[in-house]
Amino acid sequence: MKLLKKALLVGAVASLAMTPLTGTAASGYPSKQLNYTIAFGPGGGNDLMSRTLVKILKKYDLFGGQNIRVENRAGGSGAIGFNHVAKQKGNPYHASSTSGNFLGTPIVSDTGWTYKDFTPIALLAQDAMFLVVRSDSKFKTLKDLVEYAKTNDLKIGGTGAAGPERVVAGLFAETAGIKFTYVPSQDDGGLITSLTSSSLDAIVANPSEVSGQVAAGNFIPLGYSERKRSTVFPDVPTFAEQGYDFDFALPRGVVLPGDVPTEIRDWWVDTLKKVVETPEWNEYLETKGLSGNTIFGDEFAIYLDKTDKDFRGVLKRIGVIK
Amino acid sequence: MGDISTNLMQGLSVALSYYNILFLVIGVSVGMVVGLFPGFGPAAGIAILIPMTFGLEPTTAIILLAGIYYGAMYGGTITSILINTPGESATVASTLDGYPLAQNGRAGPALVMQALASFVGGTIGVILICAFTPALAKFASSFGPSEYFLIVMLGLLLLTTMMGDNLLKGIISALIGFAIATVGVDAISGAQRFTFGSPELIGGIYFVPVAIGLFGIGELLHCIHIGLHKKQGEKLKVSFRSKDFWPDMKDYVESKFTFFRGSIIGFVAGVLPGSGATIGSILAYSVEKKVSSEPEKFGKGEMRGLVAPETANNAASAGAMVPLISLGIPGSGATAVLLGALMMWGLQPGPTLIVNQPDFVWGLIASMYLGNMMLVLISILAIPLFVKFLDVPYRLVVPVIVVLCMVGTYALHSSMIETWLLILTGVLGFGMKSYGYSPAATVLALVLGAMAENTFLQSLIIGDGSMKIFIERPISLVLTIILLSVIFFTILLRVKKMLKNRKLNAAVGASA
């Protein structure tokens, strides 16, 4: 008994001592298990990011010694899992990772939630797109494509009808003042073979999907859709620096349910700032070809507003949504 | 050749970790057991075990699932020989001479020879995979949407014309699969189809519950319907201590060429979309009978009549991995389920897989070498043990499998909709089985439906709405010609048969 009391006392003193360090009013957080929901199945991009993040939180003991429970709730292109988290309004012991569908699915489908039902914490990586051509094609720069499109029917492929690939292709064509035919593929494998087989002129794809072909010298990326160059592919010029003034990237970030107290949001911002400094996180970015330009807190909220507006705008102009 | 051996060494270094070997042993053993039970094939076995591999590394998970796939070919023959009941459709041809052999008191030699035949077929198959997969993958990088569409069509056409006895029923089965595949977001327009406002259906109907329902529950219901559960377990005794357990010299010498013929025929049948192990084994059997100088012996306990289908079905199950890995196009129900497992693990089969994930591809192929070695040992040394499984009454096996199916389906996505779907498709599968429809065609069409639709529409977009694209590209042209000739010959054969029947009827009518 005595020992137990002593232990409690030590614990209390320690927590008192710690409080001023960790922040102002988030004292006592975290005191329970965290439920980390992955809105997609195991093995995918979102799953990998979430599990890497949780592994780092556990390894460096960043979640106050509390347990973290990870659960895959796949279905409806993220609709099911994000809905589950959105329903936990105000509960700081739920979290999830965002990826393209976090914005995309509510735009095209009736999901009952949007990104506004969440508390944005941090954008940890950018899912920006490459515009890629075959290395044996006559296109060496974006300008070549634009010139070609003036007299020919330029065919650009991408995964899905209303995904970020189509938005990037659409924004590129708008800023360049050209017309093109968009050819949607059902999956990444089909997209890549439609370029290797010379069925299309160019494709818009995630860097990680084409990095193998780029490394093998079969494909050349002509443009990158983030505002800044990718930290992993610094040689690929952005669209903006080639005179096509737009940028578009989807957020790979962390969100909590809506209406979480500001102190707890700040606690998470501080914690995630530590996560992105770890070697494990940088190894993850490197292997998946993701860019490591980060944004936190309010800035992330502004970023989500802007990206959502771009996304809706392009899909509306091309007639995918009303 | 040098390339292949370096690749294989690389693969072996992956496959030979303790961890992977452990799960390989589990996989092939489960495969043997799955093969043993009538009405419960590798497709259902793999589908049910998918959720249980969630905690594993992707490569390990696929090594395990592939082990079930080819392990079932070994197990299925044991019942073909001993009780004249093929555990799996691919071992039907093995009953023709396998059971007579057992009746002649040569069950022991038959079991040993089938294990050896399976081993030779499987191993030759794996060697040919090594040779063909990279080549086909390289070739396949020149396949665009129009080529993919034609290959998918060819596969489904071959499956429906070759598998079932009834062409119409085969086509209807495939159309059911296509119909289910239309649910969800249309990849071309982005519109939602048949989702009825349910967010769970936005992503479409996942085919694993459907496969478990059709192959697992449906088959079980059918087995209960025909009264398999009432049958008393037959007491079978096989002991390898007895002298006449082992084949004699004559068996080996007689069938030395059969091993190779069967393997090649089986492999080719496996690589061709839509054919696979069942057709390969039947084909190998009839070829063997044709080339033999004493065809009258076949069907009465001829060793070559067992060796031929056994080498063929194992070589075919290996051959079917070639289009699966290099094109991402499965040729059978079981490989369709394997494809689903690969995709679930984020491994996108197709020409890019072997470039992006060489460790996985060669690790899997090397594990198939090892798996075949394990299987030949297990099936010779542990046959008495596996035969014991058959003592378990069927009425006790059924509830266990039903529970596994239900739990497994729910574990996939914790979705009640999918669990209901399992029950629904189970009833559907029972009906299909009872009336001679083909669940395999349904599952294959479901898996390939989205691909067929999308590649067709993509081709039309690329070709500015004209069907000319299917004859303008050289590879497409060849595929179109093959496709049309298959249709032409199928019709020709039917007309011929009809005329013959009419003549026969006329003759009968005249004489009467």
Interface residues (C-beta under 8 A of the other chain):
Chain A: G41 P42 G43 G44 G45 D47 L48 N72 R73 A74 G75 G76 S77 A79 I80 N83 T105 V108 S109 D110 T111 G112 D153 K155 G160 A161 A162 T181 V183 P184 S185 Q186 D187 D188 G189 G190 I192 T193 S194 T196 S197 S198 S199 L200 G212 Q213 A216 V320 I321
Chain B: F54 P58 A140 S141 S142 F143 G144 P145 S146 E147 Y148 V185 D186 A187 I188 S189 G190 Q192 G197 P199 E200 L201 I202 G203 G328 M344 W345 G346 L347 Q348 P349 G350 P351 T352 L353 V355 N356 H413 S414 S415 A450 M451 N454 T455 Q458 I461 I462 D464
